[in-house]
Amino acid sequence: MTSHLDHDEGETKLVVPDEVQDALRTLLRWAGEDPSREGLIDTPARVARAWREYCQGNEEDPALHLSRTFEEVGGYDEVVLLKDIPFQSHCEHHMAPITGKASIAYLPKNRVVGISKLARVLHGFARRLQIQERLTAEVAQCIWDHLQPHGVAVVIEAQHGCMTGRGVRTPGVGMVTSRMLGCFLEDERSRKEVLSLMGY
């Protein structure tokens, strides 16, 4: 997708096509608003730019973050865990925010990856329209395929705007999903250990 940029007051901005802004004005009118009032004049362009940012994961391959690994680990062969990584995504059903935290663990076989890369994998998949179940599975599978560890465990806990801000309007309810692969799936003791380290 080609990005056209507009240089305004020293700031580079993505130029939003007229048809995209017109679609957002239509949505505002349908919701009972007046898109021509002062506070909403620039809203269609702002919303469009925000959504390109929210969905920037569509323009990247999260697996690239796992391409550089390290084999000199001093004989370390225990669990590697990155805990409580904050993230934001959007529900593909209502385009409402999903806000939460993830814990990602793997048991290395011969190599490890820089810990920030685990968070980058999460964010690469989260910055797309998602459902939590698929997000959990995609993060786990990506790490499994590209690091080839003994096991992978991913647990995500999140709140969904489609439930807290509309519909049943039930704030404070968290949804937990998990995906276990390799030894964390097959060995109950390993699974209990990693879940305990995560705080579950």
Summary of the structure (lengths in Angstrom):
residues: 200
radius of gyration: 20.5
end to end distance: 41.4
largest distance: 65.0
contacts: 571
relative contact order: 0.13
helix: 42%
strand: 28%
